[in-house]
Amino acid sequence: MSVEKNPTVKAPDLSDSRSEDGGPVPASPRRSSLSSSHRPSTTEKPTIKRSGTSKSKKSGGTPEQKPLWARLEAKLPTWCLKIKDRRQQKVLFRCWFASWVCVVLILPNRNLKVMGNAGFFAGIASLMMPANMPIQTFLMAMTILVFGCCLGWAWGCAAMAAAWRARDKALYQRTLQQLAGQYGSNLQSAIQLRIFHGDFLDTRSTVVFGVFLGFASFILGYVRTLNPKLALPTIFATIFVDVICSYGPLIPTPQYTILNTFVISTSYYVAVGIFCIALIFPQTLNHQWLGDANAILTTVKELVEAQDQVLELESDEMNRDEGSLYSTLRAKAGGLVASLEALSGKTKMLKMEFSYGQLGADDLEDLEPPLTLLALRTRGLMSFITLLIQHVETRGKDKTPAPPGTPAEALDSKVIPLHARKIAVGDTFRLMHVRDIDSRWEDEHQLRVEELMPILESATANLRKATLDGMKTAISALTFINTQRWKRHLIGGRRVLEQMKEEERDVGNALQVLEDALKDYNDNARMTLLEPYHEFLASPFEVDQHGRPPFSLRPLFVCFVFQSNLIWTAEALLSLLRILNAAQKKRTQAQLWFPKGMDRLFQSWFSEGDVSPLDEGLPPVVPFQTDKVEDDAFENKYKKDPDSLPPANVFQKIGDSIHRVHGWLAEPRTIFAFKVLIVTIALWLPQVLKRSAWFTYSQRGLWGLIMGQLTLAVYMSDQLSAVVGRLVGTVAGGLVGAAWWYVGNGRGQGNPYGAAASSALFLLPIVFYRLFGPSVMEGIMSGVTCVASLLLIALLVVGFSWIDTHLPSVVNPGAGWSVAWKRVVLVLVGTAAALIMMMLPPQSLRHDVRRSNASNIRAIARLYSMLLSTWLSDMETEVNEEDSSSSSSSSDDDSADGDSVNNPLPYAKWRPIFHHRMMEVATRVQQLSIQTETAKWEGSIRGKWPHKKYERLVEIQAAMLNNLAQLSTSLVKLDPRWRRALLHRTAFLNPNLITDVMAVFGIVTMSLDTGEAIHEVLPKSLLDRVFYHHSLAPHNQHSIEIGSEESSTIGDVHRHALNVDTFGQNEFAVYATGCAGAYQLLIGLDEVHRIIKELCGEIPLQGFESWRKEFELRQLGQRV
């Protein structure tokens, strides 16, 4: 399309999108009202229809009957369908075989004597830490696990040595003499029996054991809350300390090898796990990484494919209802953050393994930044559908139905005068007035969003197709690299090498096609969007005293949002394809890759935010994120204690330390550790009291102690959900264990062949659920605890039944059902003790959910201020900075330190910091959604908890992060000279507006953090403040003249003489997208403000609201 430049055209207000949602709000109530016969028009336009891609309506015929399996798949949860994946089938077989071997190992008597009374512990370890990971990851996981075991063993040995030194030796000798006189020649067997009756108990020795046990339980419980990745090692350490300190007081002499049976059983599983991982469908971390990267690319491809449906949405389909297109896409986009975090954790360990394949660890590390950038850019496409939904939500609020008898030609809604309208929550007369101006112009000229969407769909069709083809090619190439590692040497080597070259050519062709499509769109297709506006931009027009043009930019701005995000996604994909193609050309054949960078061995296990294989164990403690979050370090630089100045002498420093200790004792972590200590001592005492020692030992009361410790949780909601899951899992586990035993052994004393066969049958569904069932990341803590209890109790029933019938012991609890119901009772005892401690004192998760929301909103405010400070900072140092897409993809994932809020940095330095902090906040928002779901378990004792409002708060925070990402990308992509030229034309950069926005951020976070009510006079709509402040800003002053070396287009921006050429510049579309992102952020903050008022309350000012309305109407020149 060729356009003529008109230098006489006056400048429209570029920031005047005049919408309360950051983009155009179409005024037509129905899509069917687009016909020109229903509206008067000053300019006759041809009817714009969709191409052949329009959505067909549902016919009234009988729908096609789906196959039975397809109907079952639709009803099954997602995790059940993972069994269809061939890769997951291999993992399932390997883990099932490892668990089955661990159970079979206790069946031969000779091997059972070596493993001892705790031989079943190998099977428990195989389910708690399944062999579903690469070998080096498994070795590190087991190293950490065994370290926890050894730590507990060492502490128990220290307790035993100290207790032996404290034991009364004279009392010990007198007890021996009494037993010798009573039993005579049977003294040794009598001692073994009387030990567990408590005859050798010594008060001083028992107290020492109790002190060691209490201290260990407190420290290990506290460590569990510090880093959830260490949950399993601390649990195993706690079990080992429990065993020594429970049986140690009963034994008169030190027995440091009392835990041999546990360690030997664990070692058996380590050996079995290494064997299975190395020989049964072996899988390297390199292979796993490529599989996860392909899964991310597949999700990204689905999001881009869904844009076809977004562009064809009808008005009644633009909503946030459950099951809508928006909710589906939001769930997929939200899952990308967790997937990227998991991939990042694995990237750090890639160099620590031997692997064989075409790409090595360095190649995969090079692929991660562009892949991450592509995923984040694709998430930005959600901004477009969000805008469309906001249009539908605001559409029609300024209209009233026509009265009966209105002629057919006028069957449209009529505009209500401002003073006669009912103002919706968060709306103002000024916003209504602005919408009226835009809506009337759009109605007259038939230039609503609905008219531009077909043009947008047609213009971007080629680019969207090239982008999808590029993604499919990348997925195909990575799949080939990941699945053809050995085939090129074992079978069909020449054919595989030819296919490898073909994949390389395909990636190169897709790269070229995408480059051509992107260039064609930038040069030609994107100008199609300006065709409906050409006559308005090509002729002179006058702007009003507020700088508003006589036409609406709302539809154009919304299309620019889609256009810019699609271009950024294509550019990120280009970067990925370039790096992938370069790696393919560099690595022409598979080779053996050796490990390096072993200094990273344990780095990722103790760092915050990374994903660890230890997370695969029993349900960990939900991580804290309120009182000690990382971002609080920024505020602590400026925070002062209003009650005292900093300590100035030794005595004041001591007093300050005591004050800090007092605050530490009141923390939820510390209270939880004390609860673990009390429960441990309470359930330990019956084992070391003479009257109850024999009963507790014979009924295996030790497992009641362990269950009590494992059931405790920091918050009531976590514990209640865990209790429900544990009770259901325990009862089910007891029944499954009894059935498992009787199916394989009948009513006899045990049949090894039948036991092996029944174990193979019963282990398969248990292992499947353990591997693929709902996880804690999906907010189903009760489900995780249920399966953990089920597998534990089932294995305990079978293990104890076999061991008690095949190994001589002091007491024989029986087999089958007699063992099952006793194990169930022990779990109930431990759970009851944990429930009692839960209320002393109760710790509510809802309090932390509220404060976590405040913390996240505060972090979003800091990110927003970081972007503003960067835009407002001196740009002279940035004019020569090259902000190309290639450098964008390579530097987005670096990390750096610096206070970029108070000391603005050049773009190349602030972008990595911003990206790192935004990913941290996104991870915290995702964790908060889990906590919000879990908090429902606390019930409604004091009143119903408004969980829907908190869920909406979390959803808004995720959307605000998307808006920030869109704004930051616009800031990066926009030429520095355009930024400087548009600085005075950008409404959201008005200093008075910035003051209002930061004030609202600060007040709403403080209100939510403290629970205090908000005053009514705070601005209800920041978008209203945008138009108010911008209407008062000078619009006729010229900017400072720019140098002659700058282009004439940028000079036009400075001189406010914009025309179709200026609007056609790619920088203008980028600028419009950034403005839309900023406005959407303000709309999100307005909704946050309204929700917090509903939660915390509002302090009224009598007469203020009516006076504000009257003042606003007079200011707009309307009737009062």
N, C-alpha and C positions, 0 to 999 in steps of 0.2 A: 504494500500500500504506500503510495507516495503522498506526502502532505506538504503544504506550503507553510512556510514560517510567516507569522504575522507579528511584527515587532510592536504593533500598536495596542495589542491586547493587554489589558490590565491584569494584575496578578490576582488570582483567587486565593482564598485562605487555605493553604495546603493542609493545615491541621484540622480544618473544619469538616470532619467527617460527620458531625452533627448526629451522633447516635449515642445512646446510653449503653452500647455494648461494643464499642470500639469499631464499628463498621456500619453499613447501611441497614436500616430497618424498613423493609418493604411495608407499604401501607395497605396493600390489597388484602382483604380478609380471606380470599380463596384463590387458588390457582386458576380456577375456571373463569375468573373475572378479567382475564388478560385481553379479551376481545376488544378491539377498538370501537365496536358498536356500542359498548356500554359506557364509554368515556368520551368527553370532548377532547379534542387534540388540536393544538396549534400547528402541528406539523404532521402530515400524514406519513406513516411509516409502514413498510410491509410487515405482515405477520411473520414472526420468527418461530419456526417450528424445529423440533429436535430431529436429528437424523435418524437413521434406521435403528439406532441403539436404544430408542425409547422403550420404557418398560411396558410390557403387555399387561392388560388387566386380567383379573381372575375371571375365568369363564364359569358359567353356571353348571357345566357338566360334572360328571363324577370324577374325582381326582384319581390319578393312577395309583394302584395299590402297590406299596413298597414290599420288598421281600421281608420275610420274618426276621432274618438276621439284621437287616437294616433298621427295622423298627426297634429291635432289642438294643442295638447300638445307640440309638437316639435317646433311650431311657437310661442307659448305663452312665455312671459318672466317668469323668475323663480318665481318671487313673486306671480304671479297669481296661480301657482300650489300649494301654501301653503294651499289653501282651501281644498285640498284632505286630509290633516292631521286632524285626528279626534280631537286631542288636540287643534289645531288652530280653528276648527269649534266651540268648546265650548267657547273659548275666544271671538270669533266673536259674538256669540249669547249673551254672557254676556255684552259685551261693547255696542252692538246694543240695547239691552233691557234697559240699563242704560241711554243711550242718548234719546231713545224714551220716557221713563218715564219723563225725565227732560223737554222735549217738551210738553208732555201731561199735566204736572203740571200747565202750564199757561192757560189751556183751561177753567177750572171752574172759574167763576167770583169771588167766595169767596176766592179762593186761589190766584188768580191773584192780588186781592187787597192787600194781605199780601206780595206778592213778589214785587209788585211795577212796575214802568216803565221799570226797567232793568231785568224783569223776565226771558227774553231770555238768560241772562248771564249764567244760570245754564246749558243750552244746549251747549253754547260755551265752558264752562269749561269741560264738559263731552267729548268733542272732542279734546280739547287741552291736557287734562290729562286723557286718557281713563282708564277704570277699568280693565286693562289687567295685573295687577301685584298682588302679594300676599298682604294680608291685612295689615301686618305691614309695608311693603314697601309703600303701598298706603297711610297709615296714615302718614308716615314720609314725603312723597311727598306733601300731602295736608297740613301738618304742615308748611313745607317750603313755600308753595304757599300762605297760609293764613298769614304767617308771612310777606311776601312781601306786601300783601294787607294791613295789619295793619300798616306796616311801612309807606306806602304811605298815608294812612288815618291819621296817627299821624302827619306826616309832613304837610299835608294839614290843619289839625286842628291848628297846630302851626302858619301856614301862616294866617289863618282866624283870630286867636286871635291877632296877631301882626297887621294885617290890620285894625281890629276894633279899636285898640288903636290909629292908625294913621289917622282914618277917621275924616273928618271935621263934627262935630256934628251939627254945625249951618247950614251948607249946607243941611244936612239931614232934619232938621226941616223945612227949607224953602221949600224944595221939597214936603214934606208932606202937608204943608199949601196950596201950589198951586194945588195939586191934590184934596184936600178937597174942595176947592172953585170951582173946575172944575167939579167934579163928585158927590159931595154931599153925599147922602145916599149910593151910590154904591162904596164907597171908598175902601173897602176891595178887591172886585173883580177888581177894577181899579188898585190897587197896584200890584196885581198878574200879571196883563197884562203889566203894565208900567215898571215893574222890568226888563223884558226881552227886552224892548225897550231902555234900558240904562238910564232911568231917574234918577236912584240912583247911577250912576257911580261917583266915587270920585278919583281924580288924585293921591292923596297920598296913598289911600288904594290900588289902582290898581298897583302902582309902587311896593308896598310891596309884593303883590301877584306875580308880575313878577319876583322879585328877588328870592323869594322862589321857584318858578317854574323853573327858569333858573338854580339855584344851584342844585336842585333835578335832573333835566334832565341831567346835566353834570356828577354828581356823579354816577347816575344809568347807564348812557351810558358807563362810564368808567369801572364800575364793570362788565358789560356784557362782556367786552373784557378780563377781568382778569380771569374769570372762566366761560366758556360757560355753565356749569351745572346750573348756577344761572340765565340763560336767562329768563325762565318763571317767577320766582319770581320778577325779576327786571322789566319785562314787566308789570306785574300786578300792581306793586308799581307805575310805571310810569303812568298807566291809572288812578289810584286812585288820584294821584297828579294832573293830567290833569283835571279831573272832578271838583275837589274842586277849583282849581285855575282858571278854565274857568267860572264857575257859581258864585264863591264867590264874585268877584268884582261887579256883578250885584245886589246881594242881600244886602240890607242896614243893616241887623242885622246878627250876627253870627248864622249859621245853621250847627252845628257840626255833625248832623245826616243825612246830605245830601247823604251820601254813604250807608245808611242802605239798600237800595234796592239791591245794588251790593253784599253786605256782606250776606244778607239773601239768595239771589239766589245762591251764592257760597256754603253756608251752606246746602242748599237743595241738591246740587249735592254731597257734602261730605256724607250726610246721605244715599242718593240713592246708591252711590258707595260702601259704607260699606255694605249695605244690599245685593247688587248684588254679591260682592266678597265673602261674608260669606255664602250665601245661593244658589247661582246659579253656579254650577260647581266649588265649592271652590278649591283653589289651594294654597298650601303653597310654601314658597321659597325652602324648601327641595325637593318638587316635581319638581319645575322648575329647580333646580340645576341638579337633576338626568337626566331630559330631555335634558338639554344642554350638560351634560357630554356624554350622549348617542349620541348626534349629532356630537360631536367632535370625539368620537370613530368610528362612521360610516364613517366620512371623512378620518380618519386614515386608516381604513380598505380598503377604496376605493383606497387610494394611494398605499397600499401594493399590492392589487389585480392588480393594473395597471402595476406592475413590470413584470408580465408575458408578457404583450404587449411590454414593453420596451426591454426585452430580445429577442423579435422576430422582432424588427423593421428592416425594409429594409433601405438601404442607402438613398433612395429618400424620406423616411419618417422622417429622422433625421433633423428637421429644427425647427425654431422658428415662423413659419407662424401662422397667426390667424386660429384657428380651429385644429391645430396640437395637437398631444398627449402632447407635451411639454407645450404648452400654456394652455391646459386644466389642467394638473397637477400643473403647476405654480399657476394658479388661486385658485385651491383648497388648495394648501400648503400655499399661502398667506393669505387666509381667516382664517387659524388656529390661527394666531396671534391675530386677533380681537376677535375670539371666546374665546381664553384663557384669554384675558383681561376682557371680560364680565363675564366669570366664576369666575375670581379672585375677581371682585367687589362684586359678590353675596356671595362668601364664607365668606366675612367679616361680613355679616349680618345674617348668618345662625343661630347664637346663640340667636337671638333677637325675636324668635317666638315660639309659641306653634305648635308642629307638631306631627303627629301620623304615625308611620311606623317602619320598621325593623332597619333602620340606622338613627342615630342621627347626630347632627351637628359635633361632634368630629370625627365620622367615615368618614363623607364626607370631612372634613378638612384633614384627613389622606390620602384620595384618591386623593386629588388635586395634590400634588407634583409628584407622579408617572405618573399621567395622563398627566400633563404638560411635564414631561420628555419624555414620549412616543410620544407625538405630535411633540416635537422638534427633537427627534431622527428620526422620520419618515420623517420629512422635509429634513433631511440629505440625504435621498435616491435620492433627486433631483440632487445631485452631479454627479451621474452616468450618467444619461441621458444628463446632461450638457456636460460631457466629450465626450460622443458619438457625440453630435452635433458639438462640436469643432473639432473632427476628420474629419467630413464631410466637414466643412468649410475650413479646411486647406488641405484636400486631393486633390492631383492633381496639386497643385500650383507649384510643382517642376518638373512637367512632361510636355512633349509636344507630340501632336498626331504623330503617325507613318506616314511616307510619303506614297503616293499611291503605290501600287504594293508590299507592304510588305507581305511576306508569312503568311499564316494563323497561323503557329506555333508561329510567333513573333508578332501577333496582340496585342501588349501591348505598352504602351507609353514609350518613351525613356527619359533618364535623360539628361537635358540640363546642360552644363558646368556653373559653378557659374557665371563667368564673363559675360556670354551671357544672363543671366536671368534678367527679369524685377522684381525689388523688390516691393512687395506689401507694403501698408502702415503699419508701425509697424514691418516689417520683416527686417532681417539682413542676410548677407552672412554666418555668424557663425551659425545661426539657420538653414539655408538651409543645411549647411554642416553636422550638427549633424543629421538632418532629413534624409539626404542621407545615412549616415552610418547605421542608424537604419532601414530604409526602405529596403535597399539592403539585410541586414541580414534577416529581416522578410520575404521578398519575396523569398529568397533562401530556407529558412527552412519552409515556409508556417506557420509561427507563428504570424499571425496578430490577431487583436482583433476579427475579424470575426471567426477565427478558435477556439478561446478560449470561445467565448460566448455560443456555444452549451454545452461545458463542464461545464461552470458556471451555465447554466440553469439546467442541469441535477444534478449537485452537490448540488445546493441549493433548489431543488424541495421539499424535505422532510421538510426542515426548514421553507420554505415559507408557505407550507401547514399547518404545526403546528402553525405558527404564526397567519395565517388567522383564523384557527379554534379557537385559544385562544381568538382572538378579537371578533369573533362571540359569543363565550361562555360568555365573559364579557358583551357584549351588551345584550344578552338574560337574564343574571342574573340581571343586572341593570334595564332592562325593567320590569322583574317580580317584583322586589322590589318596583318599582315605581307605578305599576298598580294594585297590589294586596294588598293594604294597608287595605282595609275594607272588602274585600270579604271573608277573612278567618274567619270573625266573623258574617257576614250577611248571606252569602250563601256558601255552600260547604266548610265549615271550615276544615274538616279533609282532604279533597282532596287538598285544598290549602296548608296545612301544609306538606303533602307528597310531593307536587310539590316543596315546598321550600327546603326540604331536597334533592330532586333530583337536583335542581339547585346548591346546595352546592357541591354535589358529582360531577356534571359536571365541575364546576370550578376547583375542586381538580384534576379531571382526565385530564383536559386541561393543568393544571399546570405541572402535571407529564409528559404528552406527550411532552410538549414544552421543559422541562428540558432534557428529553431523546434525543429529536431531536437536541437540542443545543450541548449536550455532544457528540452525534454521529458525528455531523458535525465537531466539534473541534478536535475530535480524529481521524476521518477517512476521511470524505467526502472532507474536504478542501484540503487534500493532493492531490486530483485528479487534481487540477489546476497545480501542479508541474510536472505531468507526461510528458508533452511535453518538459519540460526543464531538465528532469532527466539526460539525456546523457551529457548535457553541464555542469551540476553542479557536475556530478560524475567523470569527467575526468579533469586533470590539464589544466589550460589555463593561458595565459599571459595577463596582463593589460598594456595599453600603458602608456606613460609618464604623461598623464593627469589623470590616475586612472580609465580609462574607460574599462569595460570588452569587450570582442569580441562578445558579444551578446546583444540584446536589451531587456530591462526590461519594455518597455512601455506597451505591452499587459498585462503583469502580474500585473503591478501597477494599471491599470484600473480595473481589476477584483478584486484586493484587496480592492479598494474603495467600490465596491458593497458588497463584502463579509463583510467588517468591519461594514458598516452602517446597513446591515441586522442583524448582530450579536448584535449590540448595540440596535437596535429596539426590537429584541427578549428579550434581557436582561431587557430593560425597561418594556416590557409587563410582564415578569416574576415578577418583583417587584409589578406591579399593581395587578396581579392575586393573589400573596401572601397576600397582604393587604386586598383585597376583600374577599378572602377565610377565612382569620383570622376573619374578621368582621362578616361573615356569621356564623362561628362557635361560636362566642361570643354572637351574637344577634340571639337567636333561635326563637324569636317571636316578633311581633310588640308591641310597647309600646308608651305611651304618653311622649313626650319630652318637658321639660319646658325651658323657655328662661333663658339665663345667658349671662354675658358679655355685659350688657347694656351700658357699657362705650363706646362701639363702635357705639352708636346710630347715631351720626352725623359725625363720623370720616371720613367715606367714601364719604360723600357728598361734602366735601371741599378739599379733597386730589386730587392731580394731577394724571391722568392716569387711575383712576377707572371709571367704567361705572355707571351712575346714571339714575334712572327712569325719572329724569327731562330732560334727553337728548331726551325723547320721544316727547317733545313739538314742538313748532314752530322752524324753522331753526335757530340754534344757530350761534354765530359768530365763524368763523373758528379760531382755537387756534393758537396763535403765537408760533414760535419756532426758531426764528432767533437771535434777539438781546439779549434776556435774557434767553437763554437755560440753563438748569441745569449744563451741562458738562462744561460750560464756567467758572464755579467756579474753576476748576482745573487750567486753564490757568491764571486766575486772581491772583493766588498765585505768579506767576512769571512775570506778565505783569507790565510794568512801563510806566509812562507818559513821552514821550520824550520831551515834552514842559515845564515841571515843575517838581520840586522835591516835595515830600509830604509836606503838609502845616505844618509849624513849630510854628505859633503863632495864636492868636485869629483872627486877621485881615485876615490872609491867609486862615484860616478855614472858615470864613464868605464868602470870595471870592470863595473858592472851593464849598461851598454850593450853591451860586448863579449860578456858572457854571453848577452844577448838575441840578438845576431847569431849566436852559435854555435848557439843553439837554433833560430833561423830556418833556418840551413843544414841542419839535420837534419830539417826538415819535408818531408813527401812532395811538396808543391808545388815546393819548391826543388830537390829531387833530380830531379824530373821535368824541370824547366827545364834543369838541367845535362845531363840525358840528351839533350834536344833539341839543345843546343849541341854535344855531342860527335858525335851522328849527323850533324848539319849539316856540321860541319867534315870529318868522315871522308868523306862522299859528295861534298863540294865539291872536295876536293883533286885528284882525277883530272881535273877540268875545267881546272885551272890549272897542271898539270905538263906540260912540253913534250912528253914522250914519250906521254902519254895524252890530250892535249887534242883532237887531231883525231878520234880514235876516239870519245871521249865526246860530242863535238859531233855527229858524223855519226850516232850512234845515239840522239840526243836524251837523253843521260844526265841532263839537268836533271830529267826526270820521275821518275827514280829517287830523286833527292834529295827531291823533293816528296812522293813516296810514303812515303819513310822518315820524314819529319816527321809526316805525317798518320797513320801506323800506330802511332806511339808513344802509349802511354796511361800513366796514373799507376800503375795497379795491374796485376798480372799477369793477373788474371781478365779485366779489360776488354780488355787487349791480346790475350790468347789468343783470346777470342771475336771481336775485331775482325780478327785475322789469319785465322781460319777463314773469316769472312765475306768478307774482302778477296780471299783466294785463290779461293774459289768464284766470287765476283763477277767477278774478273779473267778467269779462264778462260772463264766464261760470256759476259762482255763481249767478249772477243776473238772467240769464235765468232759471237756475235750481230753484232758489227761487220763481220766478214768476210762473213757471210751478207747483211747489210744492203747492203754494197757490191756484191757480185756479183749480187744480185737486181735491183738498179737499174741496174747498169752493165756486167754481163757481164764479159768479159775485156778490154774496151776501155779507153780512157783517160778515160771518164766521159761519161755521157749525162745532161744536166740534167733532162730530163723523167722519165727512169727513176729518177734519184736522188731527185727530188721525190716520186714515187709511192711508192718503197720507204721513204722517210723517214716518210711519212704512215702506212704500215702498221706499221713497227717502233716508232715513237714511242708509239703508242697504249697498248700494254701496259706500256711502261716508265713513262710518265707516270701511268697508273692505279696502279701499284704505288708510285710515288713519293708519290702523294697519299694513298692509303688503306691502304698496307701496314703491317705491324707497326712500331710506333714504339719509341723508347727508353723511353717511359713504360710500355710493356708488358714491359720487361725483355728485349727481343730485340735486343741490341746487334749480334750477328752478322748478323741479318737486315737491319738498317739499313745496316751497312757493306757487305753483299753488294750491295744494290741501288745504293748510292752508287758502288761500284767498277764495277758492271755498266754503269751509264749513262755513267760517265766514260770507261771504256775503249772502249765501243762508239762514243761520239762522237769520241774521239781517233782511232780507226781510220778512220772515215768522213771526218772532217775532214782528217787528215793525207793520206789517200789523194787526196782531191779537190784540196787545196792543192798537193801535190807534183807533181800532173799538170797543173796549170793556172797555177802561178806559178813563174818562174825562181828557182832557189836554188842555193847553193853545193854542196849535196849532196842527192840524191834517194833517200830510203829505199825507194821503191816504192809499191805500192798493194795494198789487199786483205790477203791472208794475210801477205805479207812485212812489212807494218806491224803486223799483229795480234800475231804471235809476238814481235816485238821489244818491243812495249808490255808484253806479259805478262812477258817476262824482266826488264824494268826494274822492274815492280812487285815481282817476286820478289826482286830485289836490295835494293830499299828495305825490304821486309818482313823479309828476313834480317838486315839491319843493325839494324832495330828490335828483332828478337828477341834479338840478341846484347846490346844495351843493356838489355833488360828484366831480364837477370840480373845487372846490375852497378850497384848491388845490387838484388835483387828487392824489390818492395813488395807485400805481401800485402793484398788487400782483406779477407780474413777477420779480420785484426787490427782493422781499422776497423769491420767489421760488429759484432764483439763490443763494442767501445767505443761504437759508436753505440747499441746496445741499452741499455748502461748509461746513456748520456746521456738517452735517451728515458724510461727508467724514473725517472731522477732528476727529469726535468721533470714527469712524472705525479705524483711525490711532492710537488712544489711546488704543483701545481694542487690536490691533495687537501688539503694544509695550508692553502691559501688559502681553501677552502670551510669547513674546520673553524674557522679563525680568524674567519671572518665569522659563523658560527653562534654561536660562543662569545663574541663581542665584546659590548659593551654595547648592548643593543637599545633603550634608551630613545630614542636618536636616530632609530630606525627605525619606531617605532610609528605615526607619522603618515605614513609613506611609502606611497604607493599603488602596489601591485604588480599593476596590471591587465595583461591580455594585450595591450591596444593599446600601452601604453608598453613592454611587453616586446619587441614586434616592432620598435619604432622605435629602440630604444637598443641592441639586441644587437650591432649591427655598427659601432658607433662605436669609436674608438680613444682610449686615454688612457694616461698614464704614472703610475707610482706603485708604491711597495713595499707591495703590499696584504697581504703575508704578515706583516710586522712591524707595519704600521700599518693595521689593518682599516678599510675604507672603507664608507660607506653603500651599500645595494644598487644605487642608480641609478648609482654610480660604479664598483663592482667588477665588475658584469656585463660591460660592454664590455671591460675589461681581461682578464677570464677568457675571454671568447669569442675575443678576438684571440690570446691565448696558446695556447688549446686548438686553434685552427685551425692555428697554426704547428706544434705538436707533431703534429697529424694529418697534415700535409703531410710532415713528416720521417719519420713511420712509413710512409707510402706510399713515399717514396723508399728507405727501408731495405728494404722488401720487394723492390724492384728490385735493390738491391745484394746482397741475400741470394741471389737467383736467379743473378746474375752471378758470385758468388764460387764457384759450383760448377765453373767452368771451370779453376780452379787445380789440379784433380786431387787425387790422394791419395798424394803422394810420401812424406810423413811418416806417413801414416795416414789413414783415412777421416774426412772432415769431417762432423760430425753436423748436416747442413743441416736435417734435419727438426725438430730441437730449436730451431734458430734461427728457422725458419719459424713454429713454434708460438709462440715468444716474440713475434714481430711480431704474430701474430694475437691473442695475449692483450693486447698493448698497445693494439690497436685496440678490443678489447672493453672494456678499462678506461677508455678515453676515452669510450665510450658510457655506461658507468656513471657517470663523473664528470658528463657532460652531464645524465643523469637526476637525479643528486643536486642539481646546481646549479639545474635547473628546479624541483625540489621546494622548494628553499630560496627561490626567487623567488616561487613560487605560494603558499607557506604563509604564513598571516597571522602577523605578528610576535608577537602575543599567544599564538598556538598554539606558536610556536617556543619562547617563554620558558616556557610552561606544560609543554611536553614535554621541556625540557632535561634534567631529572633522571630522565626515564623512558626515555631513549634510550640503549641499551646501547653503541652505537658511539661515543658521546660520553664514555664513562667515561675519566677522565684516565689511568688505568693502561693501558687498552687503547690509547689514543692513543700512549702511550710505547712500547708493544710494536710498534705498526704503524710508527711513524717509525723505530724501531730496525731493524726488518726491512728497510724501504726503504733505509736507509743502508748496512746491511751487505751486502745482495745487490748493490747497485749498485757498492759498493767492490770486492767480490769479482769481479764481472764485469769491472770496469774494469782491475783489476790482475792478474787471473788467480789470486788467492789462494784457498785452500780455506776453506770455511765450517765453523764449529764445530757439532757435533751438538746442543748444548744449546739452540740457537736454536729458538724455537717452531715446530713443524712445521705447526700449524694455527692461524691467527689467529682463525678462527671458534670454535675451542675456547676461546681466550682471551676471546672475547666472553662466552660462557656462564660461564666461571670468574669473571671480574671482576664480572659482573652478579649472580652468585649471592651474592657477598660484599657487594654494595652494600645500603644500608638501603632497605627497601621499605615501611616502615610510618610513615615520617616524612612529615608534611604539608609541602607546599611553602609558600612565603610567600604569604599571602593577596593576592589581586588586588583591584583597585579595584571599587567597586560599579557603575561604568559598563560593565564588561565583561559579556558575555552569560553566562547561566547555564550554557550548554554548556561554555564555556571554564573557568568556575568548577568544573564537574564534573571537567574534566581535572586541575585543580590539586588537587582533593580526592580524586582517585583513584576517583571514583564514576561510572564509565562505564556506559552502557546502549546500547540499540539506537539511540537518537537520536544519541548521540555517534559511534557507529560509522557512522551514516548521513550524517554531515557530510562534505562534499567534502574539507575539510581533512584529515580522517583518512585518506582514500584517498591524498591527496598525500603525507602523512607516511609512510604505509606504502610507497609507491613509492620515496621517498627512502631509507628504511631498506633496502629490497631492493637499490637501487643501491649503497649503501655495503657491504652484505654481499657482493654479487657482486664488488665491487672487492677485498675482502679475499680472496675465493676465488681471484680472478685472481692476486693477490700471492702466495698460497700456492703456486700452480702455478709461478709465476715462481721462487719460492724453490727448489722441488724441481728444476726444470730446471737452474738455476744450480749446484745441488749436484752434479747429474750431469755438468755441463760442467767445473766447477772443482775438484770433489772435496769430501769431508767429513772433518773431523777428529773421530775418535771419542773418547768418554769411557767407558772400560771400566766396565760395570755400570750406566750411567746409564739406558739404555732399560728394562731389566727393573725397576729401582727406580721409574722413572716410572710404569710400568704398575701395579705393586703399590700405589703411593701413590694413584693415581687410582681403583683399584678400592675401596680402603679408604674413600676420601673419598665414594664413591658408595654405600657400604654394601653392596657386592657381595662375593661369595666370591672369595678370592684363589687 
